[in-house]
Amino acid sequence: MFTLKLTQVGNSVGVVLPKEALAQLKIEKGDTLFLTETPGGFRLTTYDPEFESQMTAARKIMKRRRNVLRELAK
């Protein structure tokens, strides 16, 4: 568990992450994080749930239309 500190950033509030948390998340300054609400609270992650749902839909289409995509690739 990490203790996070809130700080004023212009008219907004920012969160300061310790170096250890950055290392475990494998992120650095400028990367994007996603805060999602869960039944038990909130989850901070580098995983984008919306992108994953789009990729799942794309995989279904690619599987269904495999022959068409092969012909287009020629």
N, CA, C and O atoms as a GROMACS GRO file, in nm:
protein
  296
    1MET      N    1   0.084  -0.117   0.000
    1MET     CA    2   0.000   0.000   0.000
    1MET      C    3   0.088   0.124   0.000
    1MET      O    4   0.192   0.128   0.067
    2PHE      N    5   0.046   0.224  -0.076
    2PHE     CA    6   0.120   0.350  -0.085
    2PHE      C    7   0.032   0.463  -0.032
    2PHE      O    8  -0.089   0.464  -0.052
    3THR      N    9   0.094   0.557   0.034
    3THR     CA   10   0.024   0.678   0.076
    3THR      C   11   0.046   0.783  -0.030
    3THR      O   12   0.160   0.813  -0.067
    4LEU      N   13  -0.063   0.841  -0.081
    4LEU     CA   14  -0.056   0.940  -0.186
    4LEU      C   15  -0.085   1.079  -0.131
    4LEU      O   16  -0.168   1.094  -0.042
    5LYS      N   17  -0.016   1.179  -0.184
    5LYS     CA   18  -0.036   1.316  -0.137
    5LYS      C   19  -0.103   1.396  -0.248
    5LYS      O   20  -0.062   1.389  -0.364
    6LEU      N   21  -0.206   1.472  -0.212
    6LEU     CA   22  -0.274   1.560  -0.306
    6LEU      C   23  -0.207   1.696  -0.303
    6LEU      O   24  -0.168   1.745  -0.197
    7THR      N   25  -0.193   1.757  -0.421
    7THR     CA   26  -0.128   1.886  -0.430
    7THR      C   27  -0.203   1.975  -0.530
    7THR      O   28  -0.267   1.925  -0.622
    8GLN      N   29  -0.196   2.104  -0.510
    8GLN     CA   30  -0.262   2.200  -0.599
    8GLN      C   31  -0.182   2.214  -0.727
    8GLN      O   32  -0.061   2.236  -0.724
    9VAL      N   33  -0.250   2.201  -0.842
    9VAL     CA   34  -0.189   2.218  -0.974
    9VAL      C   35  -0.280   2.315  -1.051
    9VAL      O   36  -0.378   2.272  -1.112
   10GLY      N   37  -0.247   2.443  -1.048
   10GLY     CA   38  -0.334   2.542  -1.110
   10GLY      C   39  -0.469   2.544  -1.039
   10GLY      O   40  -0.475   2.561  -0.918
   11ASN      N   41  -0.578   2.527  -1.116
   11ASN     CA   42  -0.712   2.522  -1.058
   11ASN      C   43  -0.755   2.379  -1.026
   11ASN      O   44  -0.868   2.358  -0.983
   12SER      N   45  -0.668   2.283  -1.045
   12SER     CA   46  -0.699   2.142  -1.023
   12SER      C   47  -0.619   2.089  -0.905
   12SER      O   48  -0.539   2.160  -0.844
   13VAL      N   49  -0.642   1.961  -0.876
   13VAL     CA   50  -0.567   1.893  -0.770
   13VAL      C   51  -0.498   1.774  -0.834
   13VAL      O   52  -0.560   1.700  -0.910
   14GLY      N   53  -0.370   1.754  -0.803
   14GLY     CA   54  -0.293   1.643  -0.857
   14GLY      C   55  -0.253   1.546  -0.746
   14GLY      O   56  -0.260   1.578  -0.628
   15VAL      N   57  -0.211   1.428  -0.788
   15VAL     CA   58  -0.167   1.324  -0.695
   15VAL      C   59  -0.018   1.300  -0.718
   15VAL      O   60   0.026   1.286  -0.832
   16VAL      N   61   0.058   1.294  -0.611
   16VAL     CA   62   0.200   1.264  -0.619
   16VAL      C   63   0.218   1.114  -0.593
   16VAL      O   64   0.179   1.064  -0.488
   17LEU      N   65   0.278   1.044  -0.691
   17LEU     CA   66   0.303   0.900  -0.677
   17LEU      C   67   0.449   0.877  -0.638
   17LEU      O   68   0.538   0.938  -0.697
   18PRO      N   69   0.474   0.791  -0.540
   18PRO     CA   70   0.612   0.760  -0.503
   18PRO      C   71   0.684   0.682  -0.614
   18PRO      O   72   0.621   0.618  -0.697
   19LYS      N   73   0.816   0.691  -0.612
   19LYS     CA   74   0.897   0.622  -0.714
   19LYS      C   75   0.867   0.473  -0.720
   19LYS      O   76   0.864   0.414  -0.828
   20GLU      N   77   0.845   0.412  -0.605
   20GLU     CA   78   0.818   0.268  -0.600
   20GLU      C   79   0.688   0.234  -0.674
   20GLU      O   80   0.681   0.133  -0.743
   21ALA      N   81   0.586   0.319  -0.659
   21ALA     CA   82   0.458   0.297  -0.728
   21ALA      C   83   0.477   0.312  -0.879
   21ALA      O   84   0.421   0.234  -0.956
   22LEU      N   85   0.554   0.412  -0.922
   22LEU     CA   86   0.582   0.431  -1.065
   22LEU      C   87   0.654   0.310  -1.122
   22LEU      O   88   0.624   0.266  -1.233
   23ALA      N   89   0.748   0.256  -1.047
   23ALA     CA   90   0.823   0.139  -1.093
   23ALA      C   91   0.732   0.017  -1.107
   23ALA      O   92   0.742  -0.057  -1.205
   24GLN      N   93   0.643  -0.005  -1.010
   24GLN     CA   94   0.554  -0.121  -1.015
   24GLN      C   95   0.452  -0.108  -1.129
   24GLN      O   96   0.416  -0.208  -1.192
   25LEU      N   97   0.406   0.014  -1.155
   25LEU     CA   98   0.312   0.036  -1.264
   25LEU      C   99   0.382   0.042  -1.401
   25LEU      O  100   0.317   0.038  -1.505
   26LYS      N  101   0.515   0.051  -1.397
   26LYS     CA  102   0.597   0.064  -1.520
   26LYS      C  103   0.554   0.186  -1.601
   26LYS      O  104   0.530   0.177  -1.721
   27ILE      N  105   0.545   0.299  -1.531
   27ILE     CA  106   0.508   0.426  -1.595
   27ILE      C  107   0.610   0.532  -1.561
   27ILE      O  108   0.692   0.516  -1.471
   28GLU      N  109   0.604   0.641  -1.636
   28GLU     CA  110   0.691   0.755  -1.609
   28GLU      C  111   0.615   0.882  -1.641
   28GLU      O  112   0.501   0.877  -1.688
   29LYS      N  113   0.677   0.993  -1.617
   29LYS     CA  114   0.614   1.124  -1.640
   29LYS      C  115   0.560   1.132  -1.782
   29LYS      O  116   0.631   1.101  -1.878
   30GLY      N  117   0.434   1.175  -1.796
   30GLY     CA  118   0.372   1.191  -1.926
   30GLY      C  119   0.284   1.074  -1.968
   30GLY      O  120   0.204   1.088  -2.061
   31ASP      N  121   0.296   0.959  -1.901
   31ASP     CA  122   0.210   0.843  -1.933
   31ASP      C  123   0.068   0.867  -1.884
   31ASP      O  124   0.044   0.954  -1.800
   32THR      N  125  -0.026   0.791  -1.937
   32THR     CA  126  -0.167   0.804  -1.901
   32THR      C  127  -0.209   0.691  -1.808
   32THR      O  128  -0.175   0.575  -1.830
   33LEU      N  129  -0.282   0.726  -1.704
   33LEU     CA  130  -0.339   0.629  -1.611
   33LEU      C  131  -0.491   0.638  -1.618
   33LEU      O  132  -0.545   0.743  -1.655
   34PHE      N  133  -0.558   0.530  -1.583
   34PHE     CA  134  -0.703   0.526  -1.585
   34PHE      C  135  -0.754   0.494  -1.445
   34PHE      O  136  -0.709   0.398  -1.382
   35LEU      N  137  -0.847   0.575  -1.397
   35LEU     CA  138  -0.910   0.555  -1.268
   35LEU      C  139  -1.050   0.503  -1.294
   35LEU      O  140  -1.134   0.575  -1.348
   36THR      N  141  -1.075   0.378  -1.256
   36THR     CA  142  -1.206   0.318  -1.280
   36THR      C  143  -1.272   0.284  -1.147
   36THR      O  144  -1.205   0.246  -1.050
   37GLU      N  145  -1.403   0.300  -1.144
   37GLU     CA  146  -1.477   0.268  -1.023
   37GLU      C  147  -1.509   0.120  -1.020
   37GLU      O  148  -1.553   0.063  -1.120
   38THR      N  149  -1.486   0.057  -0.907
   38THR     CA  150  -1.515  -0.085  -0.889
   38THR      C  151  -1.610  -0.099  -0.770
   38THR      O  152  -1.629  -0.003  -0.695
   39PRO      N  153  -1.670  -0.216  -0.753
   39PRO     CA  154  -1.760  -0.234  -0.637
   39PRO      C  155  -1.690  -0.210  -0.503
   39PRO      O  156  -1.754  -0.169  -0.406
   40GLY      N  157  -1.559  -0.234  -0.497
   40GLY     CA  158  -1.485  -0.216  -0.373
   40GLY      C  159  -1.420  -0.080  -0.358
   40GLY      O  160  -1.353  -0.055  -0.258
   41GLY      N  161  -1.437   0.010  -0.453
   41GLY     CA  162  -1.375   0.142  -0.446
   41GLY      C  163  -1.330   0.187  -0.584
   41GLY      O  164  -1.408   0.185  -0.679
   42PHE      N  165  -1.204   0.228  -0.594
   42PHE     CA  166  -1.148   0.274  -0.720
   42PHE      C  167  -1.023   0.195  -0.754
   42PHE      O  168  -0.957   0.140  -0.666
   43ARG      N  169  -0.992   0.189  -0.884
   43ARG     CA  170  -0.874   0.116  -0.931
   43ARG      C  171  -0.794   0.208  -1.022
   43ARG      O  172  -0.851   0.266  -1.115
   44LEU      N  173  -0.664   0.222  -0.998
   44LEU     CA  174  -0.574   0.303  -1.078
   44LEU      C  175  -0.488   0.208  -1.160
   44LEU      O  176  -0.417   0.125  -1.104
   45THR      N  177  -0.493   0.221  -1.292
   45THR     CA  178  -0.423   0.126  -1.378
   45THR      C  179  -0.381   0.191  -1.509
   45THR      O  180  -0.431   0.297  -1.546
   46THR      N  181  -0.289   0.126  -1.579
   46THR     CA  182  -0.248   0.172  -1.712
   46THR      C  183  -0.337   0.110  -1.819
   46THR      O  184  -0.324   0.143  -1.937
   47TYR      N  185  -0.426   0.021  -1.780
   47TYR     CA  186  -0.516  -0.054  -1.869
   47TYR      C  187  -0.638   0.031  -1.904
   47TYR      O  188  -0.704   0.084  -1.814
   48ASP      N  189  -0.668   0.044  -2.034
   48ASP     CA  190  -0.783   0.122  -2.080
   48ASP      C  191  -0.897   0.026  -2.113
   48ASP      O  192  -0.892  -0.041  -2.217
   49PRO      N  193  -1.002   0.016  -2.029
   49PRO     CA  194  -1.110  -0.079  -2.054
   49PRO      C  195  -1.186  -0.050  -2.183
   49PRO      O  196  -1.232  -0.144  -2.248
   50GLU      N  197  -1.199   0.075  -2.223
   50GLU     CA  198  -1.270   0.108  -2.347
   50GLU      C  199  -1.192   0.057  -2.469
   50GLU      O  200  -1.252   0.004  -2.563
   51PHE      N  201  -1.060   0.074  -2.467
   51PHE     CA  202  -0.977   0.025  -2.576
   51PHE      C  203  -0.986  -0.127  -2.588
   51PHE      O  204  -0.992  -0.181  -2.698
   52GLU      N  205  -0.989  -0.195  -2.474
   52GLU     CA  206  -0.999  -0.342  -2.475
   52GLU      C  207  -1.131  -0.387  -2.537
   52GLU      O  208  -1.133  -0.485  -2.611
   53SER      N  209  -1.240  -0.318  -2.508
   53SER     CA  210  -1.368  -0.357  -2.568
   53SER      C  211  -1.366  -0.334  -2.719
   53SER      O  212  -1.425  -0.412  -2.794
   54GLN      N  213  -1.300  -0.228  -2.764
   54GLN     CA  214  -1.287  -0.202  -2.907
   54GLN      C  215  -1.202  -0.310  -2.974
   54GLN      O  216  -1.234  -0.355  -3.084
   55MET      N  217  -1.095  -0.352  -2.909
   55MET     CA  218  -1.009  -0.456  -2.964
   55MET      C  219  -1.081  -0.591  -2.969
   55MET      O  220  -1.060  -0.668  -3.062
   56THR      N  221  -1.163  -0.620  -2.871
   56THR     CA  222  -1.241  -0.744  -2.871
   56THR      C  223  -1.335  -0.746  -2.991
   56THR      O  224  -1.347  -0.848  -3.060
   57ALA      N  225  -1.402  -0.634  -3.017
   57ALA     CA  226  -1.491  -0.625  -3.133
   57ALA      C  227  -1.412  -0.640  -3.263
   57ALA      O  228  -1.457  -0.708  -3.355
   58ALA      N  229  -1.295  -0.578  -3.271
   58ALA     CA  230  -1.212  -0.588  -3.391
   58ALA      C  231  -1.166  -0.732  -3.414
   58ALA      O  232  -1.164  -0.778  -3.528
   59ARG      N  233  -1.128  -0.802  -3.308
   59ARG     CA  234  -1.084  -0.941  -3.322
   59ARG      C  235  -1.196  -1.030  -3.376
   59ARG      O  236  -1.172  -1.118  -3.458
   60LYS      N  237  -1.320  -1.006  -3.330
   60LYS     CA  238  -1.434  -1.083  -3.379
   60LYS      C  239  -1.454  -1.060  -3.528
   60LYS      O  240  -1.478  -1.154  -3.604
   61ILE      N  241  -1.446  -0.935  -3.570
   61ILE     CA  242  -1.463  -0.902  -3.712
   61ILE      C  243  -1.351  -0.963  -3.795
   61ILE      O  244  -1.376  -1.019  -3.902
   62MET      N  245  -1.227  -0.952  -3.746
   62MET     CA  246  -1.114  -1.007  -3.820
   62MET      C  247  -1.124  -1.158  -3.834
   62MET      O  248  -1.087  -1.214  -3.936
   63LYS      N  249  -1.175  -1.224  -3.731
   63LYS     CA  250  -1.190  -1.370  -3.737
   63LYS      C  251  -1.299  -1.408  -3.838
   63LYS      O  252  -1.283  -1.502  -3.916
   64ARG      N  253  -1.410  -1.333  -3.836
   64ARG     CA  254  -1.522  -1.362  -3.924
   64ARG      C  255  -1.488  -1.330  -4.071
   64ARG      O  256  -1.532  -1.400  -4.162
   65ARG      N  257  -1.412  -1.226  -4.092
   65ARG     CA  258  -1.382  -1.178  -4.228
   65ARG      C  259  -1.236  -1.204  -4.268
   65ARG      O  260  -1.177  -1.126  -4.342
   66ARG      N  261  -1.180  -1.313  -4.219
   66ARG     CA  262  -1.040  -1.347  -4.244
   66ARG      C  263  -1.006  -1.352  -4.394
   66ARG      O  264  -0.904  -1.297  -4.435
   67ASN      N  265  -1.090  -1.417  -4.475
   67ASN     CA  266  -1.063  -1.430  -4.618
   67ASN      C  267  -1.065  -1.295  -4.688
   67ASN      O  268  -0.981  -1.269  -4.774
   68VAL      N  269  -1.157  -1.209  -4.653
   68VAL     CA  270  -1.164  -1.076  -4.713
   68VAL      C  271  -1.039  -0.997  -4.680
   68VAL      O  272  -0.982  -0.930  -4.767
   69LEU      N  273  -0.994  -1.005  -4.555
   69LEU     CA  274  -0.874  -0.932  -4.515
   69LEU      C  275  -0.750  -0.986  -4.586
   69LEU      O  276  -0.661  -0.909  -4.622
   70ARG      N  277  -0.743  -1.116  -4.607
   70ARG     CA  278  -0.630  -1.173  -4.682
   70ARG      C  279  -0.625  -1.120  -4.825
   70ARG      O  280  -0.518  -1.086  -4.876
   71GLU      N  281  -0.742  -1.113  -4.889
   71GLU     CA  282  -0.747  -1.062  -5.026
   71GLU      C  283  -0.710  -0.915  -5.032
   71GLU      O  284  -0.641  -0.872  -5.125
   72LEU      N  285  -0.754  -0.838  -4.935
   72LEU     CA  286  -0.719  -0.695  -4.931
   72LEU      C  287  -0.570  -0.673  -4.906
   72LEU      O  288  -0.514  -0.573  -4.951
   73ALA      N  289  -0.506  -0.765  -4.838
   73ALA     CA  290  -0.365  -0.751  -4.804
   73ALA      C  291  -0.273  -0.777  -4.924
   73ALA      O  292  -0.154  -0.744  -4.921
   74LYS      N  293  -0.329  -0.837  -5.031
   74LYS     CA  294  -0.245  -0.870  -5.149
   74LYS      C  295  -0.212  -0.746  -5.227
   74LYS      O  296  -0.143  -0.755  -5.329
   0.00000   0.00000   0.00000
